[in-house]
């Protein structure tokens, strides 16, 4: 677990656990697949890394659909941001280190903890 990540907290009903992932330059989420790809076609599958039922979705879906050549630098940065959404009951923090070790991944962050104080 990353030093700034909190320990386990009680899950909030109705909110699925997730992680925010920033991919390295040149990598992005493959359309309709649970994998990361480069423009040159290099691919890394997330099968066996994430639990069954986990979804990987772009943070900016419309940018993910746009072609590489039609994006500005800021849009290319946003297209590198993805969210991994886990099934209810899964501790997302358990998968953070596994994702950090992947070559295409630059950064993995826990989302803000939602709850009433």
N, C-alpha and C positions, 0 to 999 in steps of 0.2 A: 504494500500500500504506500502511496506517495505520502511524504511527511505532512502535507497540508490537508490531506483528506481526513475527514472525521471517521471515527469508528462506526460500527453498525448503529443505525437508528431505526426506530420502528417505522415500517412502511406506511405510507399514507394511502388509505383506501381509495381505489379508483385511479391512482397515478402509478404507471408502470415505471420501474427503475430504468435509468438510461445513462449513457456516457457520451460526452462530446469528443469527437476525434477530429484533429486537424491533420490532413495528409501532407506529405512533403511535396515540394514543387514538382510538377510533372505527373503526379498521381491523382486519380479521381475514382469515384465510385462507378463501377460498371453498371450500365442500365439493366434493370431486371435481374441482376445476379448478386449473390453475396460475395463479391470480390472487388478488389481494387485493380485498376489497370493504368497503363501509361499510354501516351499517344502512339508509341512505337509497337504496342501490343503486348508488352510484358504484363503478366497477370498474377495476382496472389489471391487464392481462394480463402475464404474465412470458414469453410467447412472444417469441423473438428476443433476449431478455436472457440467458436461461440456455441452456446447451448441451442438445442432444438427450439424453434419458435422465436428466436431473436430476429429482429428486423434491422437492416441497415438502410437508413434513408438520408437523402441529401437535405441539408439545412435550407438551401435555396433551390427548390425543385426546378423552377423555370431556367435557372442558369445551368443546371445539370443537363438539361435537354438541349441547350444551345451548343453550337459547334465551337471547337477550340479556337478557331480563327476569328470568331466574331465577338470574343470577350475582351474587355479591357483588363489591365493588371488587377484592379480591385475586384472585378467579376471573377477572374481566375482564382483569386484568393478565396472568395466566398464559395466557389464551386469545390474547393478542397475541404470544406467543412461538412462533416457527416455526423449523424446521431445514430447510436446503437441503442435500440429499444429492446429491453428484455421482457420475458413473460413475468407476470406478477409472481412474487415469492422468490425471485432470483436476486442474489446480492450482486449488483453490478460491479462493486469494488473488487470482487474476486477475479474479474476479467480484465481489469485496468492494466495490470502489469503484463499480462499476456499480449494485449494489444500494443503496449508501448515497445515491446521487443520486436515488433514486425518492422521490416525495412521501409515500407511505404509510410509509416506513421511518424509524424513529427511530435505530436502532443496528444495526450488523453486527459480530459478533465471530468470531474464529477459535476453534475449540475447543482445549482443551489438547492439546499434542503428546504422542502416546503412543509410547513406545519404551524401550528398555533403555539405560542409560548405561554 
